[in-house]
Amino acid sequence: MNNILKSRIILSFLFKAPKLALPKYRQTPVRKIHLNSNLNASATNSNGIQNSANDIKLHYEKISNETLESLTERLDELSDELDDLVSNEYDVSFSNGVLNLKLGAEHGTYVINKQTPNLQIWLSSPKSGPKRFDFIDNTWIYKRTGDTLHGLLTKELSEIFKTSIDMSKCSFFF
């Protein structure tokens, strides 16, 4: 089956898929995604002029970079705060839109990266596996479960380090 046919099948399935019920604090229907108004393809600017795809990508780049940079800073701070709890293998690096958090052999490596074509941030977690986050209502949401990027990282890192981790200083924290 060629790629175009596969894409059409996937798209037709997605548009016919039932709406997922998100947790009560976020009753946003999946098919009616409200990205920050500047990211929405049908959004208009303050002059009533429709945004171009280029405007959308530029805004996505700004938001995703700010998110990843603030996560990098916070994860670097955690190294100092949890000095006695982190292994000497703990390492945080951010380059070319990819954030790596190495927790050592026992806990594995988190990889968080931008997916510009999809306007998403992808997370590969050694605890919960891969997730794809969309920017909805000023935060990064995994649409299948309603989890936020920051919430999931807070939960998993708190479990790993057996202490409460605070990610609320990060950009676009919910």
KARA-V262658 format. One record per backbone hydrogen bond with DSSP energy under -0.5 kcal/mol. CO is the residue of the C=O (numbers start at 1). NH is the residue of the N-H. If there is no record, write none. Layout:
BEGIN
CO_NH + CO_NH
END
This chain:
BEGIN
2_6 + 3_7 + 4_8 + 5_9 + 6_10 + 7_11 + 8_12 + 9_13 + 10_14 + 11_15 + 12_16 + 13_17 + 20_22 + 23_26 + 26_28 + 27_29 + 29_32 + 31_33 + 33_35 + 34_137 + 36_39 + 36_40 + 40_43 + 43_51 + 45_48 + 49_45 + 52_56 + 53_57 + 54_58 + 55_59 + 56_60 + 57_61 + 58_62 + 59_63 + 60_64 + 61_65 + 62_66 + 63_67 + 64_68 + 65_69 + 66_70 + 67_71 + 68_72 + 69_73 + 70_74 + 71_75 + 72_76 + 73_77 + 74_78 + 75_79 + 76_80 + 77_80 + 77_81 + 78_82 + 80_83 + 82_85 + 82_86 + 87_90 + 91_102 + 93_100 + 95_98 + 97_114 + 98_95 + 98_100 + 99_112 + 100_93 + 100_102 + 101_103 + 101_110 + 102_91 + 104_108 + 108_103 + 110_101 + 111_124 + 112_99 + 113_122 + 115_118 + 115_119 + 115_120 + 116_119 + 119_135 + 120_115 + 121_133 + 122_113 + 123_125 + 123_131 + 124_111 + 125_129 + 129_125 + 131_123 + 132_143 + 133_121 + 134_136 + 134_141 + 136_139 + 139_136 + 139_141 + 140_149 + 141_134 + 141_143 + 142_145 + 142_146 + 147_142 + 148_152 + 149_153 + 150_154 + 151_155 + 152_156 + 153_157 + 154_158 + 155_159 + 156_160 + 157_161 + 158_162 + 158_163 + 165_167 + 167_170 + 170_173 + 172_140
END
